[in-house]
Amino acid sequence: MGPAARSRRGALRGPWVGILPFALYVLAFLGLPLYEVLYGAITTSGGSLTWYNFNQTFHEPYTSDFISSLKLSLETALIGGFFGMWLACAVVTSSPRNPLRRIVGSGAAVLAYFAGVPLAFTWIALLGRFGELTKILQHIGINLNNTSFTISSLTGVELAYVSFQVPLMVLLVTPALEGLRSEWREAATGLGASSFQYVRHVAAPVLAPAVIGAVLLLFGNAFAAYATAYALVGDTVQLVPGTIQNLMSGNVLVDENQVGLALGVEMIVVIAFIMVGYALLQRRAGRWLA
C-alpha cells in the first residue's frame, strides 16, 4: 500500500475514531433504553407480542391524563411564547449599552433551566398556604386561602411552568431577532413603508418559522417535564409522566408496567413530531437569518 492510500485511510479513520466515544454513549444511554421501552410496550410480561398495552392507553384514566398533559403544554407554550417574545423584543431593540440587556440575557439563561423540586419549593414558599406573597395579599384584604386557587392544582403547575417557559423563549428567539438586518428596515422606510407595514410584510414573515419552532420546543419542554409537577401536586393532578411513574412502580395497578411503557412510546412519538417540525422550521428560518 502506497503512502497516498495510507493517507486516505488515515483521513477516513480519523473522524470515526473521534466520534466513537460519543456513539457508544448514545447507544448505552439512549439506544438501549429506547429498545427496552419499545420491546416492553408490544409484549406481555411473559414476552408474547400483544397490542393490549396500547389499547389500554386509549381508555380512561389514561386518555384524561394525556389530555391534561397536552392542555398544560399548549397553554404554557402559548403564554410563555407570547411574554417571552415580548421581553426578547424589548431587549433586542434597547440600546446595546443598556445594562438591562445583559441582566435579562444572563437571568434568562439561569431561569430557563431552574426547574424541578427547587422551582416547586420556590412557588410553595411564594404562593403556598403560608407563602410570603399570600401573607402580603392578606394584609391588603385579598385572602387566596378563601378562593378556589391553590398552588397544588393544575393552575399552580401552569404558573410554575410559565416561570421557566418565558426565559427559555427569550433564549430561543433572541438570535432570530438579532438576525433581522437593519438594511431591510432602511429599505422599507425608503420605499415609504410604515413601521406596521415593515413588521407585517418583512419582519413577521422572516421571524415566523423561528418563533413557531420556539413555541414547539416550549410545548415539548412542558410535555416532558415531570419533577416540578410531581413536587407541587403529587398525584392530585395526573399527567402522563406521573402516570408512567405510578405504573412502573406498581402504585396504581399491579402488573401494568407494560402499559406505562406504551405511554412512554406515545410520549416519544409526540416529542419526535415536535423535533421534526422544529428542524423543518429552523431550516426555513435559516434561509433569511443565517
C-alpha positions in Angstrom: 0.0 0.0 0.0 1.4 3.3 -1.1 1.7 6.5 1.0 -1.2 8.1 -0.7 -3.5 5.2 0.1 -2.4 5.1 3.7 -3.0 8.8 3.9 -6.6 8.4 2.6 -7.3 5.6 5.0 -6.0 7.6 7.9 -8.1 10.6 6.8 -11.2 8.4 6.7 -10.5 6.7 10.0 -9.8 10.0 11.9 -13.4 11.3 12.2 -14.8 7.9 13.1 -12.3 7.4 15.8 -13.2 10.8 17.2 -16.9 10.2 17.2 -16.7 6.6 18.6 -16.9 7.5 22.3 -20.0 9.7 21.6 -21.6 6.9 19.6 -21.1 4.4 22.4 -22.5 6.9 24.9 -25.6 7.4 22.7 -26.0 3.7 22.3 -25.7 2.9 26.0 -27.9 5.8 27.4 -30.4 6.3 24.5 -30.4 3.4 22.2 -30.7 0.5 24.7 -33.3 2.3 26.9 -35.3 3.1 23.8 -35.2 -0.6 22.7 -36.3 -1.7 26.2 -39.3 0.7 26.1 -40.4 -0.3 22.6 -40.0 -4.0 23.3 -41.8 -3.8 26.6 -44.7 -1.8 25.1 -45.5 -4.5 22.5 -45.1 -7.6 24.7 -46.7 -9.1 27.7 -44.8 -9.8 31.0 -44.1 -13.2 29.5 -42.6 -11.9 26.3 -45.5 -12.6 23.9 -46.4 -10.0 21.3 -49.6 -8.0 22.1 -51.4 -4.7 21.4 -53.2 -4.8 24.7 -50.8 -2.2 26.3 -51.5 0.4 23.6 -55.3 -0.4 23.6 -55.4 0.4 27.3 -53.9 3.8 26.8 -57.0 4.8 24.7 -59.2 4.2 27.7 -59.7 6.1 31.0 -57.9 7.2 33.0 -55.1 7.4 30.5 -56.9 9.5 28.0 -57.7 12.1 30.6 -54.0 12.1 31.7 -52.9 12.7 28.1 -55.5 15.5 27.6 -54.3 17.2 30.8 -50.7 17.0 29.7 -51.5 18.3 26.2 -53.6 21.1 27.7 -50.9 22.1 30.2 -48.2 22.0 27.5 -50.2 24.0 24.9 -51.3 26.7 27.4 -47.8 27.2 28.9 -46.2 27.2 25.5 -48.5 29.9 24.2 -48.3 32.0 27.3 -44.5 31.6 27.6 -44.1 32.2 23.9 -46.1 35.5 24.0 -44.4 37.0 27.0 -41.0 35.6 26.1 -41.3 37.2 22.6 -42.4 40.5 24.1 -39.4 40.5 26.5 -37.0 39.5 23.8 -38.2 42.3 21.5 -37.8 44.8 24.3 -34.2 43.6 25.0 -33.1 43.5 21.3 -34.5 46.9 20.5 -32.9 48.5 23.5 -29.5 50.3 23.4 -26.5 47.9 23.3 -25.1 49.8 26.2 -28.2 49.3 28.4 -27.2 47.1 31.4 -30.7 45.6 31.5 -29.8 43.9 28.2 -27.0 41.9 29.8 -29.1 41.3 33.0 -32.1 39.9 31.1 -29.8 37.7 29.0 -28.0 36.3 32.0 -31.2 35.9 34.0 -32.9 34.1 31.2 -30.0 31.7 30.8 -30.3 30.8 34.5 -34.1 30.8 34.9 -34.7 28.7 31.8 -33.1 25.7 33.5 -34.4 26.4 37.0 -37.0 23.7 37.4 -37.7 20.6 39.3 -38.0 20.4 43.1 -36.2 23.8 43.7 -38.7 25.6 41.5 -41.6 23.8 43.2 -40.3 24.8 46.6 -39.9 28.4 45.4 -43.6 28.6 44.3 -44.8 26.9 47.5 -42.8 29.5 49.6 -44.3 32.3 47.5 -47.9 31.3 46.9 -48.5 28.3 49.2 -51.0 28.4 52.1 -48.4 30.3 54.2 -46.4 31.7 51.4 -44.9 35.2 51.6 -47.0 36.7 48.8 -50.1 35.0 50.2 -49.4 36.8 53.6 -48.8 40.1 51.8 -52.1 39.8 49.9 -53.9 39.0 53.1 -52.7 42.3 54.6 -54.3 44.3 51.8 -57.6 42.3 52.0 -57.0 39.5 49.4 -57.2 36.1 51.0 -56.1 33.5 48.5 -57.0 30.7 51.0 -60.6 31.7 50.7 -60.6 31.3 46.9 -60.6 28.3 44.7 -56.9 29.0 43.8 -54.3 26.7 45.2 -50.7 26.2 44.2 -51.3 22.4 44.4 -53.6 22.5 41.3 -53.3 22.4 37.5 -53.3 26.2 37.5 -50.4 26.2 40.1 -48.4 23.9 37.9 -49.1 26.2 34.9 -47.7 29.2 36.8 -44.6 27.2 37.7 -44.1 26.1 34.1 -44.5 29.6 32.7 -41.8 30.8 35.0 -39.2 28.8 33.0 -41.0 28.9 29.7 -40.7 32.6 29.4 -36.9 32.8 29.8 -36.5 29.8 27.6 -38.4 31.6 24.8 -36.1 34.6 25.3 -33.1 32.5 24.7 -34.6 30.8 21.7 -35.9 33.9 19.8 -33.2 36.4 20.6 -30.8 35.2 17.9 -33.6 35.3 15.4 -34.5 38.9 16.4 -30.8 39.9 16.2 -30.7 38.4 12.7 -33.0 41.0 11.3 -30.8 43.2 9.2 -31.0 47.0 9.6 -30.8 47.3 5.8 -34.2 45.7 5.4 -35.9 48.3 7.6 -34.0 51.1 5.9 -35.1 49.8 2.5 -38.7 49.5 3.6 -38.7 53.0 5.1 -37.1 54.4 1.9 -39.9 52.8 -0.1 -42.5 54.6 2.1 -43.5 51.7 4.4 -44.7 52.5 7.9 -43.4 50.6 11.0 -46.5 48.5 11.0 -46.1 47.6 7.3 -42.5 46.7 7.9 -43.4 44.4 10.7 -46.3 42.9 8.8 -44.6 42.4 5.4 -40.9 41.9 6.3 -40.2 41.1 10.0 -43.2 38.9 10.7 -42.7 36.5 7.7 -39.0 36.2 8.3 -39.4 35.6 12.1 -42.5 33.3 11.8 -40.6 30.0 11.3 -38.2 30.7 14.2 -41.0 31.8 16.5 -43.3 28.9 15.7 -40.3 26.5 16.1 -39.5 28.0 19.5 -43.1 27.6 20.7 -43.0 23.9 19.5 -39.9 23.5 21.7 -41.7 25.1 24.7 -44.6 22.6 24.1 -42.2 19.6 24.1 -40.4 21.0 27.2 -43.6 21.2 29.2 -44.9 17.9 27.9 -41.8 16.0 29.1 -41.4 17.9 32.4 -42.0 15.8 35.5 -40.3 16.8 38.7 -41.8 20.2 39.1 -45.4 19.0 38.7 -44.9 16.0 40.9 -43.3 18.1 43.7 -46.2 20.6 43.5 -49.3 18.3 43.2 -48.1 14.7 43.6 -51.0 12.5 42.4 -53.6 15.2 42.8 -53.3 16.2 39.1 -52.5 13.3 36.9 -50.1 14.0 34.0 -48.6 11.4 31.6 -45.1 11.4 33.2 -46.6 10.9 36.7 -48.9 8.2 35.4 -45.9 6.3 33.9 -44.0 6.6 37.2 -47.0 5.2 39.1 -47.5 2.3 36.6 -43.8 1.4 36.6 -43.6 1.3 40.4 -46.9 -0.6 40.8 -48.5 2.2 42.8 -51.8 2.0 40.9 -52.2 -1.4 39.3 -50.1 -4.4 39.7 -48.5 -5.9 36.5 -49.5 -2.8 34.5 -46.0 -1.6 34.0 -46.2 -2.6 30.3 -49.0 0.0 29.9 -46.6 2.6 31.3 -44.1 1.6 28.6 -46.7 2.1 26.0 -47.5 5.5 27.3 -43.7 6.2 27.1 -43.7 5.2 23.5 -46.6 7.6 22.8 -44.7 10.4 24.5 -41.7 9.6 22.3 -43.9 9.9 19.2 -45.2 13.3 20.3 -41.7 14.6 21.0 -40.4 13.1 17.7 -43.1 15.0 15.7 -42.1 18.2 17.6 -38.4 17.8 16.9 -39.1 17.1 13.2 -41.3 20.2 12.9 -38.7 22.3 14.7 -36.0 21.1 12.4 -38.0 21.9 9.3 -38.9 25.4 10.6 -35.3 26.1 11.6 -34.2 25.2 8.1 -36.8 27.6 6.6 -35.8 30.3 9.1 -32.1 29.8 8.2 -32.7 31.0 4.6 -33.0 34.6 5.8 -31.5 34.6 9.3 -28.2 32.7 8.5 
